[in-house]
Amino acid sequence: MRKVRGVEALVDYLKSINCPMGKSTIYNLMRTKNIPFNKPTSGVLLFDLDEIDKWLGGESN
């Protein structure tokens, strides 16, 4: 299970798989619950990269 913590880490991952997305876009997607994420405690955001890959419609490693 591949996970990253925080929006900045997700931005870096998306850039690395040639799918750049800005932080404001990610926050808007989170606000509308259109991107998979987990918030286990206040101030902690986790993104499961396998779920992100599925959400993007591809299997990137």
N, C-alpha and C positions, 0 to 999 in steps of 0.2 A: 504494500500500500504506500503510494507516494503522496506525501502531503507537504504543503508549504504554509507558512504562517504569515498572514498579512497581505494586504493588497499590493504592496510594492513587490513582494516576492512573486505574486501571481503575474504582475505586469512583466517582470523579467522573464518568467517562464513563457508567457505568450509571445514575447518578442523572440525568444530562442527557437520557437517552433514556427516562426514566420507568420504570426497572427497578432500583430501589435494592437494593443487596446489601452486606452488611457485610464488613469485612476478614476476620473469622474464617470466614465462609462461604466466601469465595474461597480462603483457605488450606486449608480442608477439601476443597474441590473439587480443588485442586491436588494435595493429598496423595493423594487417591483417583484422580487422573488423569481427572477428569470435566469439566475445562475446558481449552480449548486455551491453552497457554503455551509459552514458550521460555526456557531458562536458559542463555545462551551461555557465561557464566562465573560463578564463585561470586559471589553477591551482586547479580547482575543478572537481573531478570525482565522479559521483554518479552511483551506481548500484542498480537497482530494484531487490530485492531478488526473487520476484515472476517470473520475466523474467529470472533470473539466474536459478531458479528451472526448468522452462520450457526448457531452453537451455540445461540443464543437462539431460533432458528426464524424470524427475520425479517431484513429488510434495512433497518437504520436507518442514516441518514447523519449 
